[in-house]
């Protein structure tokens, strides 16, 4: 039962995170940035996100920097969009 909830939560985070990344207004973030996978701990406290960026190595590095700088915005948006209770 708990495993189903974990899988549904991972899929929901992946879907919402893909949507939120499109709204980030940072020129360092290419349009071809997609969320590939999400790993969530059993207590739903932490999530590890795997991101794919199409482009050169320099574009990939700048995209990661842009995502790290927008992490506060992304966390706030995800928490307001998801209802995990």
N, C-alpha and C positions, 0 to 999 in steps of 0.2 A: 504494500500500500504506500509506504513512504517513498519507495523507489519511483513509483508513478508520479508522485508529487514533485520529486526532484527533477525528473525528466521534463515534466510540463513546465516547471519553473525555468529550466535551462532554455527551452524553446521560446518561452515568452520573453526572457531577457535578450536572447539573440534577436528576435523580431523587433523588439522595442529599441535595442541598441543600434540596429541597422538604421532605423528611422531617425534616431537622435543624431547619429553621425552625419546624416545628410543635412541637418539643420545647423551644424557648426559652421560659423562664418570665419574661417581661417584660410588664408590664401596658400598656406603650406600644405593643406590637406587636399590631395587630388580627388577628382570625381570618382575614380575607379578604386575606391576604398570599400572593402566589404568585410563583414564579420563572418568568419569561417566556423568557429566553434566557441562554446562557452563551457567552462568547467566550474561547478559550484560545490562548495563543501557541504557536508551533510546537515550542518546547522544553518545553512544559507547565509552565513556571515560574510564569506569571501567568494569572489568570482574571478576566475582567470579567463581573459578573453583573447582569442586568437584572431588576428586581423590580417587580411591580405591586401597588399597595395600593388597595383600595376604601375610600373615605371622603372626608372633607373635606380641605382643604389642610393644616390643622393636624394631622390624624391621619397624613397622609402624611409630614410632616416629623418627627413624633415616632417613626414607624415606622423611618425612616432612622437617626435617632439611636439607637434601640434596637438595630438591626442592627449599627451601628458599635461600640456598646459590647459587643455579644456576639460580636464578630469572632474573638476568641481562642478562645472555646468552639466556634464554628462551624468554624474551621480545624482544631482538634484532632479534632472529630468526623469531619470529612470525611477527614482523613488516616488515621484509624483504620478508617474504613469502606471506603476505596478501596485497591485493590492495583494500583498502576500499574507495577510492575516486571515 
